[in-house]
Amino acid sequence: MSSELRPTTEQLTAAQADALLVRVYRGTGDDDMDWLEGYVVAIGRRWLLLARVSNDIWLTGWSAVRLRDVSVVEPRANARFITEALRRREQWPLPPVPLDLDLDSRRGLLTSLAGSEGDGEEVVALHPERRDPDVCFVGVVRAVGRHWVDLLEVTIAAQWESETTKRAVEAITRVDIAGGYESALRLVAGPAPR
């Protein structure tokens, strides 16, 4: 791991240990990506998992982001209030992550999303932020190869596509799991066809 990221990783580890609400900024200069606010749930060798908190103070799924993209970790001044609001909304302590995620590599992370059976399949959003920051691909991961992830996508009209689409593994910089948008699409579309 580069010495540049060591202080940020130490901050993330401390935030996880203290269940501290943080805002995570990613990128530097011209390639800035969006910031995410949430609780650090897990830190792997290459990826960070956050339990995200929405602007209207609800837990809204998990986001896995590459550690190397994290540029700033900022503790939130209103953390006590937000944690108490989540507790009163019965969202604290944090619910368990629905899958056992491999945060040590991109292929490992994507592979851990594939193959869940039946009604338990998680709808995820795959973000190729460096290639196109305004695009994400939403669906269920069916298989992961050396260069491609096979995704059965669900459209913005909540209709399942009939065939999987191949997306470049190395382009994925963020994965959202069980977020509000993904969960709403699955609710309307129903379980993914086999």
N, C-alpha and C positions, 0 to 999 in steps of 0.2 A: 504494500500500500504506500502511496506517495506520502512524503512528509507533509506536503501541503494539506492533505485531508486528515492527518492524525488529530489535530485539535478538534475538528468537526466531529470525528468519530468518537472522541472522548466526550464531547458535549452530548452526543446522541446516547451514549451508554449511560451517562449520568441522568439524562432526561428519562430514560427507560427505568432506571433503578428507582427514581423518585416519583414515577407516574406523573411527570410534569408535562403540561400542555405546551407545545412549541409550534412555531411557524418555521417551516423549512423552505429556504430559497434555493433554487437550482440554476446552474449556469453562471457565466461570467460575461460581462460586457454585452456584445451584440447577440450572443446566443442564449440570452436569458429565457428560461422556461417559467411557467407559472409557479407560484408559491402554494404550499399546502399547509394546512393547519391540522394538528392532531396530536395523538399520543404515540410515542415510539413503542411498538409492540415487539419487534424483533429486528436484529441486525445480523446479517450474514456476511460472508467475505466480500460480496459484490453488491448486495441489495439491502435496502432498508424497507421495513414494513411499518406503515402508519395506520392507526385507527383514525379516520378522518372525522372532523367536526365541521358541520355546515355553518354558514353565517347566521342561521336562525337557531343555532345551538341544539342540534341533534347529531347523533352519530350517523354517519352516512357511508358505511362500508370501509374498505381497506384500500390503500394504495401502496404498491411496491414501486420503489424508484431506485435508480442506480446510485450507489454511494458516491461514485466519482463525479456525479452531477451536482451533489450537494455543496453549495458554496457558503451558506450561512445558516446557523441554527439559532433561533431567537426565542427565548422563553417569553411566554405571554403574560403581560401584567394582570390580565383579568382571569387567570387560570383558576383561581379559587372559586370565583363566581360560576364559571362554566362547568367545572367539575361538580359543584353543588347542584346546578340546574340539571345536569345529566343524572345525578343521583336521584333527584326528585322525579325525574321522568323515567326512572327505573332503567336507565342505560348505564349506570355505574354501580359496581365495578364493570370494566369493559367485558363485553361478551367474548367467548372464545372465537378464534379465527376458524371458519368453517372447513378449512383444508390444512393439511400438513404441507407447508410450502418450503421448498428448497431455495434459500436466498444466497447460495454460494455461486451461482452462475445463471446466465440468462436462459440457456437451454434447460437447466435444472428447474428453474422457476416455471417455465412454460410447461415442461413435462409434468410437474406436480399438479398442474391445472387440468391435465388430460385424463380421460379414462374414468371419471367418476360415473357411477352407475345410476340409471333411473332418474327419479325425481330430484335427486340431490345435486345434479349438475349445476355448477355455478356459471352464471352469465358474467363474462368479463369484458372489459374494454382494453384493447391493446393500443397503445399510443406510440407512433413513430415520430416523436417530436422533433428530432433533428432533421428529418426529411420533410415533414409537413406538420407544423405545430397545431394546425387547425383541424386535423383529421384524427379519428380513432375508429377502430374496427370492433364492433360489439358482437359477441356470440359465445359459443362454447368451444373449447379447444378439444379437437378430436385426436390429433397426433402431432408429434414434433419430430422432425428430421434434422439432419445436420444443418441445413440452410433455411428450411421452411417450417412454418407452423400451419397446420390444417385447421381452419376455423369455420365452423358452421355458423354463419352470420344470421342475425335477426335484423330486419330492416327498421327504419324509423316509423313504419306503419305497424310494427309489432307482428311481422310475418316472417316465418323461418324460410330461409333460402332452401332450395332443393339439393344443392351440392355444396361441398366445402370449398373454401377459397384458400389459396396458398399466400401467406404473408411472410416477408423476410424476417427471420429470427433476429439478425443483427441490427435491424432497424428499431426494435422495440426498446423504448427507454422508460416506459411507465406502464404498469398494469393496475387497473382498478377492478376490485372484486366486490360484488354484492353492494355496489353503490346505489343510490336512489334511482338514477336513470336506468341502470342495468336491471335492477330489481323490478321496476315498473314495466319495462319491456317484457321481461319473463312472465310477469303476472298476467299481462294481456295476451301474449303469444302462447302461453302454456309451455309445458316441457318441450325440449328440443326433440324432433323426430330422430329415430335411430336409423 
